Amino acid sequence: MPQLKIEVVFLYLVFVHYGDTAERIDFENLYTHLFLTDQTELLQNVRPSPYTEVTGSLSLLSISSLDEVSGTFSVMITLTLSWQDNRLVWNTTNFMDISNISVPVTKIWTPSVIMRNSAKRVRTLGLENNMVTILSSGKVILNIGDFLETSCSFDVKHFPFDRQNCEILFVPWLYPNSSVGFKQRVKTIDLKLFSENGMWKIIGSKASIQYIVLSSEYPGVVYAELKYSVEMERRSSYFVLTIFMPVIMLLLLNSAVFVLPIESGERVGYSITCLLALAVFLTLTSEVLPKTSDPLSVLSCFLMLLVMTSAMICTMTIITLWLHHKDEKSPMPMYLKKFTHVMSHVRRCRKPPTMNKTDASLKTVQPVKQDPSPNLFLSMMTKRMDQTDQTNWSLSNPRLSKWSARANCLSVQTPRNHILISRGKHLQSCLIFCVWFLHCA
């Protein structure tokens, strides 16, 4: 029985070794058949035909970074190129049904491809320590995996609700379109192996062919170019929670200064504290804002407007306190009287003149004569001020406080809605507008 086991193991090793040896011999014979001939130099230096068509496809693996200041787009990609070389055809039945073979890229002719919009040095891709796969039909497949840093122009006007479109351009070096032509295998970028990025979301891609002239001295020499476009949208949730919401709450607190009673003596200190809190917060958030001036982010302008609004609130607080402590016996300027009456008329809150019932019964109604003056509204208000002298310093103070609060809310609401609506955020804009309306009502 032990002898039988030894014989079985011996026969198994003999057949396996024979099979491996036979397959290795067939690979060696195939390699000799393809490359150890008189055409070795021709295979390496001469393209397969006078016109060679190269098919390309791009697979995006990951997005490393997007730098708005330097204008660079860093990605990890795999570029697949394929073409037909009839000099590398063999019959599979003569070589133990071997259908493909992998050889060093230096053994055959390959199209020298460069990335035209590289942010660093221009170099030939895929010719260092790389392999090509050759099929029995003569089709050659070259896979180029590389980390690329391309130049890209960014538009951060609508940050953080912006969308960017970056391109990756490949062109055959020293081979015009009359010698080497390009075509796309598919019309989009392959994203099956893509690793999601925490900052950017890909919303679209496009693969196309465009024809360019590399030298103005030879305008008739046209090159075919592989063009890949990646459209991305910034994930804005982080910025909404860390910038928009805290700033809006600070501004709402700042607007509440006009609700405080003047007699409390806390208005000036409260408004200055809110201004300092806003300034400190903007200093902390300045690190995440795009540091570009062309174009300037609307969010940067909006934050600067908030600082100016907070400073205006401090100024209006001081003015209202000055009006409150004004001597009642001192005459009130006519422009301030007109302002107070106009604001009271618009809000319909002007207190009517008091009269007793006896006097009211003795009054006779006089017909209103039309004033030929072109400014009928101001003339009527002037006559009313002449007839009743009930406007004083204490009456102008609350009117000015209310309209200062409303002007502050409006100055904050308008640019924020512009940012949201411009990026299609209609629902968020409506919700914020409702909060603003309830606050300022």
Sequence and secondary structure as in RCSB ss.txt:
>XXXX:A:sequence
MPQLKIEVVFLYLVFVHYGDTAERIDFENLYTHLFLTDQTELLQNVRPSPYTEVTGSLSLLSISSLDEVSGTFSV
MITLTLSWQDNRLVWNTTNFMDISNISVPVTKIWTPSVIMRNSAKRVRTLGLENNMVTILSSGKVILNIGDFLET
SCSFDVKHFPFDRQNCEILFVPWLYPNSSVGFKQRVKTIDLKLFSENGMWKIIGSKASIQYIVLSSEYPGVVYAE
LKYSVEMERRSSYFVLTIFMPVIMLLLLNSAVFVLPIESGERVGYSITCLLALAVFLTLTSEVLPKTSDPLSVLS
CFLMLLVMTSAMICTMTIITLWLHHKDEKSPMPMYLKKFTHVMSHVRRCRKPPTMNKTDASLKTVQPVKQDPSPN
LFLSMMTKRMDQTDQTNWSLSNPRLSKWSARANCLSVQTPRNHILISRGKHLQSCLIFCVWFLHCA
>XXXX:A:secstr
 HHHHHHHHHHHHHHHHHHHHHHHHHHHHHHHHHHSSTTHHHHHHS SSSSEEEEEEEEEEEEEEEETTTTEEEE
EEEEEEEEE GGG   GGGGTT  EEEEEGGGS    EEETTBSS   BSS SS EEEEETTSEEEEEEEEEEEE
E     TTTTS EEEEEEEEEETT  TTTEEEEESSSS B TT B  SSEEEEEEEEEEEEE S TT TT  EEE
EEEEEEEEE  HHHIIIIIHHHHHHHHHHHGGGGS GGGS HHHHHHHHHHHHHHHHHHHTTTS    TT  HHH
HHHHHHHHHHHHHHHHHHHHHHHHTS TTS   HHHHHHHHHHHHHHT        HHHHHH          SS 
HHHHHHHHHHHH     HHHHHHHHHHHHHHHHHHHHHHHHHHHHHHTT HHHHHHHHHHHHHHH 
